[in-house]
Amino acid sequence: MSTGTMTTTQHSNQLLEELVAEEISFQIDQIAEDLQREGWPIAMVKRFMHVAVERLPE
């Protein structure tokens, strides 16, 4: 496939990926805000999230 050429399916998949990523990002922001309100520093919040992602099943 040449650079810049995208099929309709690839374009749809990319849009879906961006939409889902945006929703996940929104949820992560909410979790981070909640943890910070509980007094956790952002560095720890990021570490918690990193560990959680590492534990996701394959």
C-alpha positions in Angstrom: 0.0 0.0 0.0 1.4 3.4 -0.9 1.7 6.2 1.6 -1.4 8.3 1.8 -3.6 5.6 0.2 -6.3 4.3 2.6 -9.2 2.0 1.9 -12.7 2.8 3.2 -12.3 0.0 5.8 -9.0 1.3 7.0 -10.4 4.8 7.3 -13.4 3.5 9.2 -11.1 1.5 11.5 -9.0 4.5 12.1 -12.0 6.6 13.0 -13.3 3.9 15.3 -9.9 3.6 17.0 -9.8 7.4 17.5 -13.3 7.4 19.0 -12.6 4.6 21.4 -9.3 6.1 22.4 -11.0 9.4 23.1 -13.5 7.7 25.3 -10.9 5.7 27.2 -8.9 9.0 27.6 -11.9 10.7 29.1 -12.5 7.8 31.5 -8.8 7.9 32.5 -9.0 11.6 33.1 -11.9 11.1 35.4 -10.1 8.4 37.4 -7.0 10.6 37.7 -9.1 13.5 38.9 -10.8 11.3 41.5 -7.5 9.9 42.8 -6.0 13.4 43.0 -9.0 14.7 44.9 -8.3 11.8 47.4 -4.8 13.2 47.8 -2.7 11.0 45.5 0.0 12.9 43.6 -0.1 12.8 39.8 3.2 10.8 39.7 1.6 8.0 41.8 -1.6 8.2 39.7 0.4 7.7 36.5 2.3 4.8 38.1 -1.0 3.1 39.2 -2.3 3.5 35.6 0.9 2.1 34.1 0.7 -1.0 36.4 -3.0 -1.4 35.5 -2.2 -1.4 31.8 0.6 -3.8 32.2 -1.8 -6.2 33.9 -4.3 -6.2 31.0 -4.7 -9.7 29.5 -3.2 -10.3 26.1 
